Amino acid sequence: MKTQFQGNPLIEIPKNIPSYNFLIGNFGKEFLEEYNGIVKSNYKDNSNLKVLKFTDNVIKGSNSYSIFLVNDILSKQGLRTATSSDVQKIVNKDKSFLSGIYVDLGIVLRTKNSPNEYLAKQLGKQAKERNYEFSNKSPLVFKASDLELILDNNSDSGLGFKIKESANPFNASELNNRNDGEKFNQTNENGIPIFDNLKVTSKNANRTLYTREDGLSRFYLDWDSDLYSRSGNLANSNDDGRVVVAKDAEGVAQKILKDYAINLQKERDKQIDKINKKYEKALNFLIS
């Protein structure tokens, strides 16, 4: 894509900051063109992926299948889809930005039962092979960056999931069904609700968590900034859906490593030059 992604600052720092935005403007148009091309060539024009459209200068629509493909395409641009942790930062900064829309964040695996029994078994088998534990007491959360979307003729949707080598899913006991309907305001480092010890009845807690008992479910932020991990409908999409794109700043640690690598290369070249000079001197001594 020729057009560069333009994001809003995610934190209040003068420069070199992470940013976020929807898929808008020329960047959004070009992205959708590339996305639709990949859906047609790599995914047999699967109808469950043809849910994005560009209207009112923004891409609308989203579901649990599309978000994984969207993330893969964005990653080639050094971008990614927002995580549950990112959306909490956005809510803290400007709740109105996400008001009235929903944002897909990934999927949650509890058991190999319904809903989505076939996909739950497919993903559960891979999880066990990778020594990832999951249960209805400790659901396993897959972010958009954790899974590769694949074709699967045995699936009702014609699509399936493959755990990436780089995957880093996490368990979230808070998504246990016993917390269905519980109130919260803030989330932890993984973007999972933090509950008061007194089972949150505080008037200050105005967001709600919705969970379920079994199977494979969708994970998304809803219109009122509530968190849903209850729905088994992975394919549903409407115009309220948005893809939130995040761009990470070059962190201090990353810059230090980059500078270190440059200095190390300079030192290596310097040492090689010294060794070559010593070699030439020794060789000249032997010849003479």
Buried (B, 14 or more C-beta within 10 A) or exposed (E): BEEEBEBEBBEEEEEEBBBBBBBBBEBBBBBBEBBBEEBEEBBEEBEBBBBBEBEEEBBBBBBBBBBBBBBBBBEEBEBBBBBBBBBBBBBEBEEEBBEEBBBBBBBBBBBBBEBBBBBBBBBBEBBEEEEBEBEBEBBBBBBBBBBBBBEBEEBEBBBBBBBBEEBEBBBBEBBBBEBBEBBBBEBEEBBBBEBBEEEBEEEEBEBBBBBBBBBBBBBBBBEEBBBBBBBBEBBEBEEBBBBBBBBBBEEEEEEEEEEEEEEEEEEEEEEEEEEEEEEEEEEEEEEE
